[in-house]
């Protein structure tokens, strides 16, 4: 087991995990704390330290409107039952690394995960994440923390004016994720990982983040595979307000100016000097929910265009992808997920790129919530034992298969093969324009062929004409 490792900034010491075959490094810093003069600036590489840095505790959660773990809402019970005990601050740029390697020469594939939460909430050690269960199957797992909301995505003319010409503007949370990926590339060999075999995965806003990282010129050649769970950002050009898009920089700046005016802040300098919690209290006072949120903008440097424009124009790196959603999500605000997801697969397959499509339609015991947004994470992380829900044998069997598909994909770029017990998994064929193949996770994985949808074909034709000038 690798419990003490040498990274570029110094020595790190980790812990023996619950599974003694896995070493755990919590709170590994990949950047300087983005506080004081570094607030609303690009993340800066971490400074060197003397001696051995003990990586036994999680770093703080990023700043959010409400500290997770308080309240009695659905997701507090589901994902945050002990979160009230964790710290929350601007000092949040940390990784949690889980490695089953026994030597630095093991050269294991690397699984990097970006949590969801609408770019406003969430953190990298929520209870549904059990990276040890993934790592024990032969991959190094890296959980990424990054700035959120007001601190991660504020745009403002004064921020733009002070940004050097060679740096991205705003999109600080995305910049954090990117620096984390570069840190992994430069240091993961010390944990027995292969820097040439990094697969990036995320759920919800984490899936949107995966797409942003994949499309950014700052990450060229860095990502070997991508998994987008419940959040493919796809539009056809005929929507009034496409879901998952990025504001033009000028609109994002105006949004920032309006926020300052609304809460009585007169300048960026004044905001820079305020306590972080005071700023969050001001935001909460005008927007207890997400009515007033901060997200990505097209700055022309890190984010060059909306993702669907990149998809139509074939600006996506040719790496294998897995994309899908939970069936229960389609009854609410995400009703377009099936068509968006299948349209994305159709377009990507037409470009000759490998894509595997899935649908989580599993039985979730304990209430009538169904296959709700995020319910797939209990299976993908094989973390059912962490949940309050009365999962039974069939659920554990499905989780074993699901995590095996994910790990196989990280290892080979193809989810097919054997499960952890050595049993052949049901064959999951890649999506092609002819096969329209997908796999549906019910009590067992069921391969299926999606029906041909003339509406998707018509909307794709519209998008090609709009974004590419094709008739």
Secondary structure, DSSP 8 states (H G I E B T S, - for coil): ---EEEETTEEEE-EE-SSTT-EEEEEEE-B----GGGTTS---B----SSEEE--S---B---SS-TT-S-SHHHHHH-TTGGGS-BSS---EEEEEE--SSGGG-EEEEEEE--STTTS--TT-TT--HHHHHTTT-EEEEE----HHHHH---HHHHHHS-TTS--S-HHHHHHHHHHHHHHHHGGGGTEEEEEEEEEEETHHHHHHHHHHH-GGGTTT-SEEEEES------S--SS-TT--EEHHHHHHHHHHHHHHHT---HHHHHHS-HHHHHHHHHHH-SSSSS----EE-SSS--S-HHHHHHTT-S-S-EEEEEEEGGGGGTTTTTHHHHHHHHHHHHHHTT--EEEEEE----TTSS--S-TTTTHHHHTT-GGGSSS---HHHHHHHHHHHHHHHHHHHHS---SB-TTS-B--------TTT-EEEEESSSEEEEE----HHHHHHHHHHHHHHH---
